[in-house]
Amino acid sequence: MTSIEIVEVGARDGLQNEPDILPTATKLQMINFAIAAGVRRIETASFVNPRRVPQMADAEDVMAGLPDTDAVTYIGLVLNERGAERALATKVHELGAVAVASDSFAMRNQGQTSAESVEVAKRIVDMAKAAGRSGQITISAAFGCPFDGEVDPDHVVAMAAALAEANPREIALADTIGVAVPSQVKALIGRVRAAIGTIPIRAHFHNTRNTGLANAWAALEAGAATLDSSLGGLGGCPFAPKATGNIPTEDLLYLLHRSGVATGIDLDAMIGTGQWLSNVMGRPLPAMLSRAGNFPPSPAHSGAGA
Amino acid sequence: MTSIEIVEVGARDGLQNEPDILPTATKLQMINFAIAAGVRRIETASFVNPRRVPQMADAEDVMAGLPDTDAVTYIGLVLNERGAERALATKVHELGAVAVASDSFAMRNQGQTSAESVEVAKRIVDMAKAAGRSGQITISAAFGCPFDGEVDPDHVVAMAAALAEANPREIALADTIGVAVPSQVKALIGRVRAAIGTIPIRAHFHNTRNTGLANAWAALEAGAATLDSSLGGLGGCPFAPKATGNIPTEDLLYLLHRSGVATGIDLDAMIGTGQWLSNVMGRPLPAMLSRAGNFPPSPAHSGAGA
């Protein structure tokens, strides 16, 4: 693997669990900085119930404020047909649907059983296609559930096969609560790969137990085409207890680039953006590159280092 | 790989960079807790100049206070013959010598060139054997130097081959400043493996850039027999700018155990010990398992979780 695609999820998964609601203008700055750094696929908003996720209440305003371009793919997360309709009334290029691997988490996250979430996700992909957009599906809690504990990989593979019938742009496996380990990632991606034909696989990890970057590397080795990450390592799910940050984009880029895997994204620019975001949030963020610095230090940025 | 050996380095590498000097009795508690949790190989102290590393000034007292046992291997770090003599006057089972892969870091860390550090390390192994103890050697800054930048892997391989002439118990590759990535780890361990015959390989990682656990897993896959880690993720080197914590023992155990790799160490006991250490240090430590909890939650410990 000499290159991999990154989906920046900081403006959606990163922010949705924050107690303080960021102004729309700040979200737009964050997204525009990411685009300027070379990110070409971005979760820009989620079209969910604003009473349940108030941080995403300005989804339409965020979309309206973004540059008109087809050079970047804007992804809107939706959990049901109502959300899909809202998203399709904006300039999102892509709907991101969510099928949940456990009933307990599906019910808390989106008021559906696991089986219902599969059917809804397929209909969302159909809606996206009918509107001339693309649609993809994330299998959430694929490596473990905060309420039910272990999730049977057979169930995840069967879900992926069922979801493939809708022919989504991609199917993602998400470790929503950060419990996965590399061997598990390799095994599950291998099985899903065999079950869904040529549909690309995306992987989504949280660093709750310090295994996030190891899992990302394992996913790449297992053939994932795309990895999600979040600027600064912001993140967490409002409906998953103790869920913490996504893997930090800066740290992931460091690992990939130093391994000779290209992403098209400027790491130094993302480190600067992460430091800006840390100032905005008023606290240090989990990303470690912004503290440790690149290695070897980039000539243009080595002034402050050792 | 169905099992791997862990060397707990918290009482040495973990503490040596701390501004507040821990009382000897607290260090002894820390080591005894680790032994009670199942750790069987421990860096207990370093026998270095107390003016340069005041945290290790009580090395002899720590050794004298430890239980008399051959069921646990106590390792004393030494950088020269004087340190080896001091260590051999105690009940250490094993001397840990350090050869440094770059001249600049060798000079700052131990006042030797890289080539001199190889010769000294070999003599330390000879001294250990002559005293009926074992001796092993760590190649420090093997993946990058804080002063010279990139380190030539050819040089590291040549050093390992030269060190192997002393027939140490093992040779370790250390990412002293936390710059390594998994592909680099696999490549370098593979080359060193081919250069040193049947001498076992240990690997030592810092999590400075969030790649530490990914590197540990890569080292295991590449055939390392032993991994270093530090309770709570304490750590840092007094002579390496911006060096931060070792990989946390708790988080490493989680990754290994969930992958079916046995260590003989009780993770829940180590989580408890890490929480005790966090109280002792008066701040949260980098280890994430002590905040996130085991998964699935252990029956005896699930009361407080979700």
Interface residues (C-beta under 8 A of the other chain):
Chain A: G144 P146 F147 G149 E150 I177 G178 V179 V181 P182 S183 Q184 N207 T208 R209 N210 T211 L213 A214 A216 W217 A218 P241 K242 T244 P248 D251 Y254 L255 R258 S259 G260 A287 M288 L289 R291 A292 G293 F295 P296 P297 G305 A306
Chain B: G144 P146 F147 G149 E150 I177 G178 V179 V181 P182 S183 Q184 N207 T208 R209 N210 T211 L213 A214 A216 W217 A218 P241 K242 T244 P248 D251 Y254 L255 R258 S259 G260 A287 M288 L289 R291 A292 G293 F295 P296 P297 G305 A306
